[in-house]
């Protein structure tokens, strides 16, 4: 019998790497907007919250595995 594939599990106590989908009301027009980790953009009126208002810290360029190498 073949073994069933199991996904790799994150170690206990580590921060999850998957962003959380969050929802709020648009501050400009009142529409319901969804975003990632508390960062929102309204598709109705174009309102965007400030990047610093998110619920999680943004990674630095040094932490980005896809960042290009410096020249």
PDB file of N, CA, C and O in Angstrom:
ATOM      1  N   UNK A   1       0.843  -1.180   0.000  1.00  0.00           N
ATOM      2  CA  UNK A   1       0.000   0.000   0.000  1.00  0.00           C
ATOM      3  C   UNK A   1       0.886   1.241   0.000  1.00  0.00           C
ATOM      4  O   UNK A   1       1.866   1.303   0.743  1.00  0.00           O
ATOM      5  N   UNK A   2       0.555   2.213  -0.815  1.00  0.00           N
ATOM      6  CA  UNK A   2       1.339   3.450  -0.919  1.00  0.00           C
ATOM      7  C   UNK A   2       1.071   4.339   0.295  1.00  0.00           C
ATOM      8  O   UNK A   2      -0.039   4.386   0.825  1.00  0.00           O
ATOM      9  N   UNK A   3       2.125   5.041   0.717  1.00  0.00           N
ATOM     10  CA  UNK A   3       1.963   5.979   1.831  1.00  0.00           C
ATOM     11  C   UNK A   3       1.320   7.244   1.330  1.00  0.00           C
ATOM     12  O   UNK A   3       1.577   7.693   0.213  1.00  0.00           O
ATOM     13  N   UNK A   4       0.496   7.802   2.152  1.00  0.00           N
ATOM     14  CA  UNK A   4      -0.179   9.053   1.831  1.00  0.00           C
ATOM     15  C   UNK A   4       0.777  10.214   2.054  1.00  0.00           C
ATOM     16  O   UNK A   4       1.496  10.247   3.052  1.00  0.00           O
ATOM     17  N   UNK A   5       0.785  11.180   1.114  1.00  0.00           N
ATOM     18  CA  UNK A   5       1.654  12.348   1.233  1.00  0.00           C
ATOM     19  C   UNK A   5       1.127  13.269   2.318  1.00  0.00           C
ATOM     20  O   UNK A   5      -0.071  13.551   2.369  1.00  0.00           O
ATOM     21  N   UNK A   6       2.001  13.733   3.176  1.00  0.00           N
ATOM     22  CA  UNK A   6       1.648  14.684   4.222  1.00  0.00           C
ATOM     23  C   UNK A   6       2.446  15.958   4.005  1.00  0.00           C
ATOM     24  O   UNK A   6       3.645  15.887   3.734  1.00  0.00           O
ATOM     25  N   UNK A   7       1.809  17.132   4.116  1.00  0.00           N
ATOM     26  CA  UNK A   7       2.553  18.388   3.949  1.00  0.00           C
ATOM     27  C   UNK A   7       3.534  18.596   5.089  1.00  0.00           C
ATOM     28  O   UNK A   7       3.357  18.063   6.185  1.00  0.00           O
ATOM     29  N   UNK A   8       4.576  19.379   4.817  1.00  0.00           N
ATOM     30  CA  UNK A   8       5.533  19.711   5.874  1.00  0.00           C
ATOM     31  C   UNK A   8       4.847  20.622   6.880  1.00  0.00           C
ATOM     32  O   UNK A   8       4.129  21.545   6.496  1.00  0.00           O
ATOM     33  N   UNK A   9       5.058  20.376   8.125  1.00  0.00           N
ATOM     34  CA  UNK A   9       4.435  21.183   9.172  1.00  0.00           C
ATOM     35  C   UNK A   9       5.441  22.162   9.725  1.00  0.00           C
ATOM     36  O   UNK A   9       6.628  21.858   9.844  1.00  0.00           O
ATOM     37  N   UNK A  10       4.945  23.360  10.067  1.00  0.00           N
ATOM     38  CA  UNK A  10       5.811  24.358  10.682  1.00  0.00           C
ATOM     39  C   UNK A  10       6.049  23.987  12.137  1.00  0.00           C
ATOM     40  O   UNK A  10       5.159  23.464  12.808  1.00  0.00           O
ATOM     41  N   UNK A  11       7.234  24.255  12.609  1.00  0.00           N
ATOM     42  CA  UNK A  11       7.564  23.945  13.995  1.00  0.00           C
ATOM     43  C   UNK A  11       6.690  24.767  14.933  1.00  0.00           C
ATOM     44  O   UNK A  11       6.338  25.906  14.627  1.00  0.00           O
ATOM     45  N   UNK A  12       6.344  24.188  16.068  1.00  0.00           N
ATOM     46  CA  UNK A  12       5.518  24.896  17.050  1.00  0.00           C
ATOM     47  C   UNK A  12       6.243  26.144  17.529  1.00  0.00           C
ATOM     48  O   UNK A  12       7.450  26.118  17.769  1.00  0.00           O
ATOM     49  N   UNK A  13       5.506  27.228  17.666  1.00  0.00           N
ATOM     50  CA  UNK A  13       6.081  28.468  18.157  1.00  0.00           C
ATOM     51  C   UNK A  13       6.618  29.370  17.071  1.00  0.00           C
ATOM     52  O   UNK A  13       7.056  30.482  17.365  1.00  0.00           O
ATOM     53  N   UNK A  14       6.599  28.925  15.809  1.00  0.00           N
ATOM     54  CA  UNK A  14       7.062  29.798  14.732  1.00  0.00           C
ATOM     55  C   UNK A  14       5.899  30.606  14.195  1.00  0.00           C
ATOM     56  O   UNK A  14       4.742  30.202  14.312  1.00  0.00           O
ATOM     57  N   UNK A  15       6.212  31.747  13.607  1.00  0.00           N
ATOM     58  CA  UNK A  15       5.166  32.572  13.000  1.00  0.00           C
ATOM     59  C   UNK A  15       4.685  31.910  11.729  1.00  0.00           C
ATOM     60  O   UNK A  15       5.506  31.431  10.946  1.00  0.00           O
ATOM     61  N   UNK A  16       3.380  31.866  11.493  1.00  0.00           N
ATOM     62  CA  UNK A  16       2.904  31.299  10.235  1.00  0.00           C
ATOM     63  C   UNK A  16       3.357  32.161   9.056  1.00  0.00           C
ATOM     64  O   UNK A  16       3.404  33.386   9.157  1.00  0.00           O
ATOM     65  N   UNK A  17       3.689  31.514   7.942  1.00  0.00           N
ATOM     66  CA  UNK A  17       4.169  32.244   6.784  1.00  0.00           C
ATOM     67  C   UNK A  17       3.040  32.591   5.820  1.00  0.00           C
ATOM     68  O   UNK A  17       3.222  33.407   4.916  1.00  0.00           O
ATOM     69  N   UNK A  18       1.887  31.980   6.007  1.00  0.00           N
ATOM     70  CA  UNK A  18       0.755  32.245   5.139  1.00  0.00           C
ATOM     71  C   UNK A  18       0.049  33.512   5.597  1.00  0.00           C
ATOM     72  O   UNK A  18      -0.282  33.629   6.777  1.00  0.00           O
ATOM     73  N   UNK A  19      -0.195  34.475   4.690  1.00  0.00           N
ATOM     74  CA  UNK A  19      -0.886  35.694   5.102  1.00  0.00           C
ATOM     75  C   UNK A  19      -2.336  35.413   5.507  1.00  0.00           C
ATOM     76  O   UNK A  19      -2.977  34.505   4.978  1.00  0.00           O
ATOM     77  N   UNK A  20      -2.830  36.196   6.439  1.00  0.00           N
ATOM     78  CA  UNK A  20      -4.209  36.055   6.898  1.00  0.00           C
ATOM     79  C   UNK A  20      -5.096  37.012   6.093  1.00  0.00           C
ATOM     80  O   UNK A  20      -4.745  38.178   5.917  1.00  0.00           O
ATOM     81  N   UNK A  21      -6.236  36.528   5.607  1.00  0.00           N
ATOM     82  CA  UNK A  21      -7.190  37.373   4.902  1.00  0.00           C
ATOM     83  C   UNK A  21      -8.034  38.086   5.955  1.00  0.00           C
ATOM     84  O   UNK A  21      -8.671  37.446   6.792  1.00  0.00           O
ATOM     85  N   UNK A  22      -8.031  39.420   5.905  1.00  0.00           N
ATOM     86  CA  UNK A  22      -8.766  40.231   6.871  1.00  0.00           C
ATOM     87  C   UNK A  22      -9.772  41.112   6.128  1.00  0.00           C
ATOM     88  O   UNK A  22      -9.612  41.387   4.939  1.00  0.00           O
ATOM     89  N   UNK A  23     -10.805  41.546   6.840  1.00  0.00           N
ATOM     90  CA  UNK A  23     -11.878  42.345   6.235  1.00  0.00           C
ATOM     91  C   UNK A  23     -12.184  43.548   7.113  1.00  0.00           C
ATOM     92  O   UNK A  23     -12.140  43.460   8.340  1.00  0.00           O
ATOM     93  N   UNK A  24     -12.496  44.677   6.475  1.00  0.00           N
ATOM     94  CA  UNK A  24     -12.875  45.902   7.183  1.00  0.00           C
ATOM     95  C   UNK A  24     -13.779  46.727   6.271  1.00  0.00           C
ATOM     96  O   UNK A  24     -14.074  46.325   5.146  1.00  0.00           O
ATOM     97  N   UNK A  25     -14.209  47.870   6.764  1.00  0.00           N
ATOM     98  CA  UNK A  25     -14.992  48.798   5.957  1.00  0.00           C
ATOM     99  C   UNK A  25     -14.064  49.886   5.420  1.00  0.00           C
ATOM    100  O   UNK A  25     -13.179  50.361   6.131  1.00  0.00           O
ATOM    101  N   UNK A  26     -14.271  50.277   4.164  1.00  0.00           N
ATOM    102  CA  UNK A  26     -13.478  51.328   3.537  1.00  0.00           C
ATOM    103  C   UNK A  26     -13.706  52.631   4.298  1.00  0.00           C
ATOM    104  O   UNK A  26     -14.844  53.008   4.577  1.00  0.00           O
ATOM    105  N   UNK A  27     -12.614  53.312   4.627  1.00  0.00           N
ATOM    106  CA  UNK A  27     -12.712  54.577   5.363  1.00  0.00           C
ATOM    107  C   UNK A  27     -13.258  55.709   4.509  1.00  0.00           C
ATOM    108  O   UNK A  27     -13.724  56.712   5.050  1.00  0.00           O
ATOM    109  N   UNK A  28     -13.213  55.572   3.170  1.00  0.00           N
ATOM    110  CA  UNK A  28     -13.669  56.647   2.297  1.00  0.00           C
ATOM    111  C   UNK A  28     -15.123  56.486   1.864  1.00  0.00           C
ATOM    112  O   UNK A  28     -15.890  57.448   1.917  1.00  0.00           O
ATOM    113  N   UNK A  29     -15.519  55.271   1.430  1.00  0.00           N
ATOM    114  CA  UNK A  29     -16.869  55.106   0.877  1.00  0.00           C
ATOM    115  C   UNK A  29     -17.748  54.124   1.644  1.00  0.00           C
ATOM    116  O   UNK A  29     -18.940  54.018   1.354  1.00  0.00           O
ATOM    117  N   UNK A  30     -17.190  53.403   2.615  1.00  0.00           N
ATOM    118  CA  UNK A  30     -17.983  52.494   3.431  1.00  0.00           C
ATOM    119  C   UNK A  30     -18.171  51.099   2.852  1.00  0.00           C
ATOM    120  O   UNK A  30     -18.853  50.276   3.463  1.00  0.00           O
ATOM    121  N   UNK A  31     -17.590  50.810   1.696  1.00  0.00           N
ATOM    122  CA  UNK A  31     -17.686  49.468   1.114  1.00  0.00           C
ATOM    123  C   UNK A  31     -16.890  48.480   1.963  1.00  0.00           C
ATOM    124  O   UNK A  31     -15.926  48.863   2.625  1.00  0.00           O
ATOM    125  N   UNK A  32     -17.291  47.217   1.944  1.00  0.00           N
ATOM    126  CA  UNK A  32     -16.538  46.191   2.646  1.00  0.00           C
ATOM    127  C   UNK A  32     -15.344  45.808   1.778  1.00  0.00           C
ATOM    128  O   UNK A  32     -15.507  45.497   0.598  1.00  0.00           O
ATOM    129  N   UNK A  33     -14.138  45.830   2.360  1.00  0.00           N
ATOM    130  CA  UNK A  33     -12.920  45.478   1.635  1.00  0.00           C
ATOM    131  C   UNK A  33     -12.180  44.376   2.378  1.00  0.00           C
ATOM    132  O   UNK A  33     -12.212  44.320   3.608  1.00  0.00           O
ATOM    133  N   UNK A  34     -11.524  43.514   1.641  1.00  0.00           N
ATOM    134  CA  UNK A  34     -10.697  42.462   2.218  1.00  0.00           C
ATOM    135  C   UNK A  34      -9.256  42.701   1.819  1.00  0.00           C
ATOM    136  O   UNK A  34      -8.984  43.279   0.767  1.00  0.00           O
ATOM    137  N   UNK A  35      -8.342  42.261   2.648  1.00  0.00           N
ATOM    138  CA  UNK A  35      -6.926  42.446   2.365  1.00  0.00           C
ATOM    139  C   UNK A  35      -6.105  41.362   3.031  1.00  0.00           C
ATOM    140  O   UNK A  35      -6.655  40.415   3.592  1.00  0.00           O
ATOM    141  N   UNK A  36      -4.807  41.496   2.970  1.00  0.00           N
ATOM    142  CA  UNK A  36      -3.893  40.546   3.580  1.00  0.00           C
ATOM    143  C   UNK A  36      -3.214  41.192   4.776  1.00  0.00           C
ATOM    144  O   UNK A  36      -2.591  42.247   4.656  1.00  0.00           O
ATOM    145  N   UNK A  37      -3.340  40.551   5.924  1.00  0.00           N
ATOM    146  CA  UNK A  37      -2.702  41.019   7.164  1.00  0.00           C
ATOM    147  C   UNK A  37      -3.007  42.477   7.485  1.00  0.00           C
ATOM    148  O   UNK A  37      -2.126  43.210   7.935  1.00  0.00           O
ATOM    149  N   UNK A  38      -4.251  42.903   7.257  1.00  0.00           N
ATOM    150  CA  UNK A  38      -4.665  44.251   7.623  1.00  0.00           C
ATOM    151  C   UNK A  38      -4.240  45.340   6.667  1.00  0.00           C
ATOM    152  O   UNK A  38      -4.289  46.520   7.016  1.00  0.00           O
ATOM    153  N   UNK A  39      -3.825  44.975   5.470  1.00  0.00           N
ATOM    154  CA  UNK A  39      -3.479  45.972   4.447  1.00  0.00           C
ATOM    155  C   UNK A  39      -4.552  45.916   3.377  1.00  0.00           C
ATOM    156  O   UNK A  39      -4.803  44.863   2.792  1.00  0.00           O
ATOM    157  N   UNK A  40      -5.190  47.062   3.120  1.00  0.00           N
ATOM    158  CA  UNK A  40      -6.383  47.089   2.276  1.00  0.00           C
ATOM    159  C   UNK A  40      -6.271  48.065   1.123  1.00  0.00           C
ATOM    160  O   UNK A  40      -5.525  49.042   1.187  1.00  0.00           O
ATOM    161  N   UNK A  41      -7.029  47.787   0.058  1.00  0.00           N
ATOM    162  CA  UNK A  41      -7.210  48.697  -1.068  1.00  0.00           C
ATOM    163  C   UNK A  41      -8.651  48.530  -1.535  1.00  0.00           C
ATOM    164  O   UNK A  41      -9.085  47.406  -1.787  1.00  0.00           O
ATOM    165  N   UNK A  42      -9.398  49.618  -1.656  1.00  0.00           N
ATOM    166  CA  UNK A  42     -10.803  49.574  -2.062  1.00  0.00           C
ATOM    167  C   UNK A  42     -10.896  49.636  -3.584  1.00  0.00           C
ATOM    168  O   UNK A  42     -10.364  50.553  -4.209  1.00  0.00           O
ATOM    169  N   UNK A  43     -11.572  48.660  -4.169  1.00  0.00           N
ATOM    170  CA  UNK A  43     -11.767  48.629  -5.612  1.00  0.00           C
ATOM    171  C   UNK A  43     -12.875  49.542  -6.089  1.00  0.00           C
ATOM    172  O   UNK A  43     -13.010  49.771  -7.291  1.00  0.00           O
ATOM    173  N   UNK A  44     -13.687  50.079  -5.156  1.00  0.00           N
ATOM    174  CA  UNK A  44     -14.798  50.960  -5.523  1.00  0.00           C
ATOM    175  C   UNK A  44     -14.322  52.400  -5.672  1.00  0.00           C
ATOM    176  O   UNK A  44     -14.582  53.039  -6.692  1.00  0.00           O
ATOM    177  N   UNK A  45     -13.622  52.915  -4.653  1.00  0.00           N
ATOM    178  CA  UNK A  45     -13.226  54.328  -4.683  1.00  0.00           C
ATOM    179  C   UNK A  45     -11.720  54.553  -4.792  1.00  0.00           C
ATOM    180  O   UNK A  45     -11.283  55.680  -5.024  1.00  0.00           O
ATOM    181  N   UNK A  46     -10.921  53.500  -4.630  1.00  0.00           N
ATOM    182  CA  UNK A  46      -9.475  53.640  -4.761  1.00  0.00           C
ATOM    183  C   UNK A  46      -8.732  53.920  -3.466  1.00  0.00           C
ATOM    184  O   UNK A  46      -7.515  54.105  -3.482  1.00  0.00           O
ATOM    185  N   UNK A  47      -9.452  53.956  -2.329  1.00  0.00           N
ATOM    186  CA  UNK A  47      -8.795  54.208  -1.040  1.00  0.00           C
ATOM    187  C   UNK A  47      -7.804  53.082  -0.742  1.00  0.00           C
ATOM    188  O   UNK A  47      -8.086  51.913  -1.002  1.00  0.00           O
ATOM    189  N   UNK A  48      -6.644  53.444  -0.195  1.00  0.00           N
ATOM    190  CA  UNK A  48      -5.624  52.475   0.217  1.00  0.00           C
ATOM    191  C   UNK A  48      -5.153  52.874   1.602  1.00  0.00           C
ATOM    192  O   UNK A  48      -4.855  54.044   1.837  1.00  0.00           O
ATOM    193  N   UNK A  49      -5.081  51.910   2.536  1.00  0.00           N
ATOM    194  CA  UNK A  49      -4.574  52.258   3.861  1.00  0.00           C
ATOM    195  C   UNK A  49      -3.055  52.331   3.827  1.00  0.00           C
ATOM    196  O   UNK A  49      -2.417  51.788   2.925  1.00  0.00           O
ATOM    197  N   UNK A  50      -2.488  52.999   4.809  1.00  0.00           N
ATOM    198  CA  UNK A  50      -1.048  53.167   4.892  1.00  0.00           C
ATOM    199  C   UNK A  50      -0.387  51.818   5.154  1.00  0.00           C
ATOM    200  O   UNK A  50      -0.931  51.000   5.896  1.00  0.00           O
ATOM    201  N   UNK A  51       0.760  51.578   4.566  1.00  0.00           N
ATOM    202  CA  UNK A  51       1.453  50.296   4.714  1.00  0.00           C
ATOM    203  C   UNK A  51       1.760  49.964   6.170  1.00  0.00           C
ATOM    204  O   UNK A  51       1.818  48.789   6.531  1.00  0.00           O
ATOM    205  N   UNK A  52       1.958  50.975   7.009  1.00  0.00           N
ATOM    206  CA  UNK A  52       2.309  50.757   8.406  1.00  0.00           C
ATOM    207  C   UNK A  52       1.112  50.328   9.257  1.00  0.00           C
ATOM    208  O   UNK A  52       1.297  49.943  10.412  1.00  0.00           O
ATOM    209  N   UNK A  53      -0.112  50.385   8.716  1.00  0.00           N
ATOM    210  CA  UNK A  53      -1.294  50.015   9.486  1.00  0.00           C
ATOM    211  C   UNK A  53      -1.561  48.515   9.481  1.00  0.00           C
ATOM    212  O   UNK A  53      -2.527  48.075  10.104  1.00  0.00           O
ATOM    213  N   UNK A  54      -0.759  47.727   8.815  1.00  0.00           N
ATOM    214  CA  UNK A  54      -0.972  46.285   8.763  1.00  0.00           C
ATOM    215  C   UNK A  54      -0.779  45.619  10.114  1.00  0.00           C
ATOM    216  O   UNK A  54      -0.226  46.215  11.039  1.00  0.00           O
ATOM    217  N   UNK A  55      -1.240  44.374  10.221  1.00  0.00           N
ATOM    218  CA  UNK A  55      -1.173  43.640  11.479  1.00  0.00           C
ATOM    219  C   UNK A  55       0.157  42.928  11.678  1.00  0.00           C
ATOM    220  O   UNK A  55       0.498  42.559  12.802  1.00  0.00           O
ATOM    221  N   UNK A  56       0.909  42.730  10.604  1.00  0.00           N
ATOM    222  CA  UNK A  56       2.177  42.022  10.702  1.00  0.00           C
ATOM    223  C   UNK A  56       3.289  42.896  10.120  1.00  0.00           C
ATOM    224  O   UNK A  56       3.047  43.736   9.254  1.00  0.00           O
ATOM    225  N   UNK A  57       4.478  42.687  10.597  1.00  0.00           N
ATOM    226  CA  UNK A  57       5.648  43.415  10.111  1.00  0.00           C
ATOM    227  C   UNK A  57       5.941  42.981   8.669  1.00  0.00           C
ATOM    228  O   UNK A  57       5.883  41.794   8.348  1.00  0.00           O
ATOM    229  N   UNK A  58       6.255  43.947   7.813  1.00  0.00           N
ATOM    230  CA  UNK A  58       6.646  43.614   6.450  1.00  0.00           C
ATOM    231  C   UNK A  58       8.097  43.138   6.446  1.00  0.00           C
ATOM    232  O   UNK A  58       8.910  43.653   7.213  1.00  0.00           O
ATOM    233  N   UNK A  59       8.440  42.165   5.599  1.00  0.00           N
ATOM    234  CA  UNK A  59       9.830  41.699   5.553  1.00  0.00           C
ATOM    235  C   UNK A  59      10.742  42.755   4.936  1.00  0.00           C
ATOM    236  O   UNK A  59      10.314  43.569   4.118  1.00  0.00           O
ATOM    237  N   UNK A  60      11.994  42.721   5.342  1.00  0.00           N
ATOM    238  CA  UNK A  60      12.982  43.622   4.755  1.00  0.00           C
ATOM    239  C   UNK A  60      13.490  43.024   3.454  1.00  0.00           C
ATOM    240  O   UNK A  60      13.219  41.860   3.160  1.00  0.00           O
ATOM    241  N   UNK A  61      14.217  43.800   2.676  1.00  0.00           N
ATOM    242  CA  UNK A  61      14.774  43.305   1.421  1.00  0.00           C
ATOM    243  C   UNK A  61      15.738  42.148   1.678  1.00  0.00           C
ATOM    244  O   UNK A  61      15.818  41.221   0.872  1.00  0.00           O
ATOM    245  N   UNK A  62      16.463  42.193   2.785  1.00  0.00           N
ATOM    246  CA  UNK A  62      17.406  41.113   3.106  1.00  0.00           C
ATOM    247  C   UNK A  62      16.690  39.798   3.407  1.00  0.00           C
ATOM    248  O   UNK A  62      17.266  38.724   3.236  1.00  0.00           O
ATOM    249  N   UNK A  63      15.447  39.879   3.850  1.00  0.00           N
ATOM    250  CA  UNK A  63      14.672  38.680   4.174  1.00  0.00           C
ATOM    251  C   UNK A  63      13.930  38.108   2.971  1.00  0.00           C
ATOM    252  O   UNK A  63      13.337  37.033   3.068  1.00  0.00           O
ATOM    253  N   UNK A  64      13.953  38.807   1.841  1.00  0.00           N
ATOM    254  CA  UNK A  64      13.248  38.368   0.639  1.00  0.00           C
ATOM    255  C   UNK A  64      14.093  37.348  -0.121  1.00  0.00           C
ATOM    256  O   UNK A  64      15.165  37.693  -0.619  1.00  0.00           O
ATOM    257  N   UNK A  65      13.632  36.095  -0.222  1.00  0.00           N
ATOM    258  CA  UNK A  65      14.435  35.090  -0.925  1.00  0.00           C
ATOM    259  C   UNK A  65      14.493  35.338  -2.432  1.00  0.00           C
ATOM    260  O   UNK A  65      15.361  34.782  -3.104  1.00  0.00           O
ATOM    261  N   UNK A  66      13.603  36.150  -2.975  1.00  0.00           N
ATOM    262  CA  UNK A  66      13.568  36.415  -4.412  1.00  0.00           C
ATOM    263  C   UNK A  66      14.202  37.756  -4.788  1.00  0.00           C
ATOM    264  O   UNK A  66      14.139  38.171  -5.945  1.00  0.00           O
ATOM    265  N   UNK A  67      14.803  38.423  -3.826  1.00  0.00           N
ATOM    266  CA  UNK A  67      15.411  39.731  -4.099  1.00  0.00           C
ATOM    267  C   UNK A  67      16.615  39.567  -5.021  1.00  0.00           C
ATOM    268  O   UNK A  67      17.388  38.621  -4.869  1.00  0.00           O
ATOM    269  N   UNK A  68      16.779  40.478  -5.972  1.00  0.00           N
ATOM    270  CA  UNK A  68      17.950  40.386  -6.858  1.00  0.00           C
ATOM    271  C   UNK A  68      19.234  40.683  -6.092  1.00  0.00           C
ATOM    272  O   UNK A  68      19.221  41.411  -5.100  1.00  0.00           O
ATOM    273  N   UNK A  69      20.320  40.126  -6.551  1.00  0.00           N
ATOM    274  CA  UNK A  69      21.619  40.368  -5.930  1.00  0.00           C
ATOM    275  C   UNK A  69      22.063  41.796  -6.239  1.00  0.00           C
ATOM    276  O   UNK A  69      21.798  42.296  -7.332  1.00  0.00           O
ATOM    277  N   UNK A  70      22.734  42.463  -5.294  1.00  0.00           N
ATOM    278  CA  UNK A  70      23.225  43.816  -5.567  1.00  0.00           C
ATOM    279  C   UNK A  70      24.275  43.776  -6.675  1.00  0.00           C
ATOM    280  O   UNK A  70      25.011  42.798  -6.807  1.00  0.00           O
ATOM    281  N   UNK A  71      24.339  44.849  -7.472  1.00  0.00           N
ATOM    282  CA  UNK A  71      25.312  44.872  -8.596  1.00  0.00           C
ATOM    283  C   UNK A  71      26.749  44.919  -8.125  1.00  0.00           C
ATOM    284  O   UNK A  71      27.667  44.942  -8.944  1.00  0.00           O
TER     285      UNK A  71
END
